[in-house]
Amino acid sequence: MANETARNIGPVIVLGPPGAGKGTQAKRIVDRYGIPQISTGDLLRDNVGRGTKLGLEAKAIMARGELVPDELIYGIVSSRLREADCQRGFVLDGFPRTAAQARWLDATLEKEIFDKSQSDKSEKCPPIVIQLLVDYNQLLLRLTGRRSCPTCGRLYNIHFQPPLVDELCDVDGSKLLTRSDDREDVISERLAAYESQTKPVADYYRAQRRLVVVNADRTMDEIAAQIFGVIDRHGQDAGGGAAKLESAS
């Protein structure tokens, strides 16, 4: 583990639909390699909370009920990636969401992080993109089966990890809750929106030979093992240029 938290990893981008386990796997990558997880949502809230120039601009836009434009998000992300804890690598959460954002990110990483003329940065690994693929019916079971305890916060799934007593928390007996966006009709809309928005992103990285497809119809431990293997091989091969397109099944 000490070796894993000392070497350069480079940027890791995890793509996947709601319920694919992106958050869980991102946390495991962070823990194993000692690199930060960067969420655009968290960055936005942090900048607004601290009253930075970009945060104030974003706050005014959101107060009008408008979406924060890409240009503003780019400024916030770029500033974060230049911080010292990102030098060995980082995991991006919720970004890029569009092909335009992916193109901007590639250009930014090439210019600011992978500029070969800068000897202190030349050993960085190029970015790797991991796409978690899950069967549609499996996603429905994962999402519609989610339950949480309003008191202690413990999570359950009535299909895969049910409570001992139906709909009651094992710890304190509280009535378990279902998120409003975990209803099947809402989930179907969310998955359709994800598919239409993310396909161009996946296609972009596939064309750039960055996309690695991981079968996420497995246990969390098995998925993590696949991802670690991809990252480790990627780091070893980084000196040879662009990553090869592969499928980790």
N, C-alpha and C positions, 0 to 999 in steps of 0.2 A: 504494500500500500504506500509506503514511503516513496518508492520509485514512481508510482502513479501520480503522486502529488508534487513531483518535482519537475517532470518533463513537460514540454510544450504539447498541448492538445489541439489548439486552434479552435475556431468557432464550430459549434455543433447546433444544427437546426433540426428540430423535431416536428414533423408534420403528421397530422392524424385527425380524424373526425372526433366529435364529442364522444366520450366514453371509451376511446382507444387506449387511454392510460398515459397520455403525454405528460401530465403533471407528475405522476408517480415515477416515470422513467427519467424525467428531467432531474428530479430530486436525487435519484440513484446515481446519475452521472455526476452531479455536483458533489455528492458524498465521496464517490470513488476517486475522482480526479482533483478535487479541491479547487474547482473553478466556479465562478458565480453564475447564478441563473438570472437572466435579465428579462423582465416582463415589461412590455411597453405600457401596460395598464398601470403597473406599480410605478414606473418612471413618471408617467403623466401625473399620477396622484402626488408623488413626491415633489415634483416641480411646482405644482399648484400649491401644495402645503407650505413649501419654503418660500413661495412668492418670487421665484426666479422670473427673469424677463420672459422666457418661453412659457413658464407656468402661468403667468398673468395673461399672456396672449391666449393660451388654451382655455383658461377659465372664462374669459370674456366670450369666446366662441361657443363653449358649451352652455353658458348661461343663455345664449340665444337659441339653444336647442339644435345647434348645427354640429356636424361631424368635424373633428379636428383634422385639418388638411395634412396631406403627406409631408409637405415642406416643413411643417412644425414638428411632426413626429421625427423626421430625419434629423433635425437639429438636436432634439432630446436624445435620440439613440446615439448619434455621433459623439456627443459630449460624454455619454456614459462609457462608450467603448474605448475612449482615450484614457480612462482611469487606470491606475496601476494594477488593480486586481484582475484586469482583463488581459494582461500581457501574455499569460500562458494559454488563455483560451476562455470560452464562456459558452453557456447554453442560452439560446434565444427562445423566448416563450411568447407566442402570439405575434411574431414578426419573422419574416415577411408574410403578409396576407394576400398580396397581389403580385403579379409578374413585374409590375413597375417597381414595387418595393424591393423585389429580389434583384432587379437590375441595379438599383441604387446601392443596395447593400454590397453587391459584388464590386462595384466601382469604388466604394468607400473602403472596403477591406483591402483591395489591391493598392489603393493610393496610400492609405494611412497605416496599414498593418503589414502588408506583404510587399512593400516596396523593396525590391532586391538591392537597390543602391544603398539601403541603410543596413549596415552590417549587423547592428544590434538587433534587427528584426528579421533578418534573412532566414533564420532557422524556424520561423513559424510554420505550422502546418496550414495548408489551404483548407477552406471550409468544407465540411461534410454535412450532407442533408439526409436525415433518416426519416423515411415515411412508414408509419405504422398502418398496416392494412388489417382490417377486421371485417369478418362477414357481417352483412347488414342485419340479419336476424340476431346474431350475437350481440351487436350493438344495442338493438332494441331491448334485449334481456338485461344487459348491463345497466341501461339508463332507466327503463321503466321499473326495474327491480330495486333501484337505489332508495334507501331509507336512512334517516338520521335522527338521533336523539336530540331534542331541543334543550335538554338539561346538561348532559355531559359531552355532547358532540360526537359520540361514537357512531361510526358508519356501518351499515349493513347492506346486504343485497338479498332479497327474499328468494332469489333463484340459486345463488352461489354461496352466500354466507348469511343464512337466515338467523334471526334471533331464536332463542330457546322457546319463547312463547310468542305466537304470531302477533306481529305489529307492536310488541312491547320491548323496551330496552332491557338487555340482560343485566345491566349494572344497577339501574335505579327504577326500572319498571315504568318509565315514562312512555307515553304513546308516541310511536315513531311518526315522523313527518315525511311527506313526499314533496319534493320541490315542484313548483308550478310548471317549470319548463321541462319536467321529466314525464309529462303526460305524452301518450303515444302520438297524438295529433301534432303536438308542438315539436316533438322529437323528429317526426318525419319532415317537417318544414326545416328544422335546424340542419338535418343531414343533407337535404337537397340543396340548401344554401351553401353549406360547406363544400359539397361536390362541385358546384358551379364556380365558386370563388377560388378553390384550391387547385383544381385541375390545371389551370394555366401556370401556377407556381411549380407544381410537380413537373409539368412538361418542360418548363424553363430549365430546371435543374437537371432533368434527364438529358436535355440537349447539351448542357454544360458538363456532363459526365460527373455530376456531383451526387445524384440520387441513389440511395441505397434503400431497397425495399425490405422491410422486416415483417415477418408473419406475427401479428399480435393476437392471434387466436390461441394463445398459450397462457401458461401461468406467468405472473409478474416476474418471478425469478428466471424463468426460461427466456422471456423477452429481454430482460436485463443482460443475461449472459450473451445473447446474440448481439446486442448493442455494444457491449464492452468489447467483444471480439472485433466488431467492425471498426470501432475507434482505435483499438490497439493496432490492427493491421494498417489502418490509414496512417497512423503516426509513423509506423516503420517504413511505409512506402512514400512518405511525403517528399523525400528528396528527389523522387523521380518525376515530379510534376503533378498533373491533374490526376484526381482519384479515378479509379476505374468504376464504371457502372456495374453494380452487382446486386444480387438478391440474396438476403440472408434468410433462409428458410429453416 
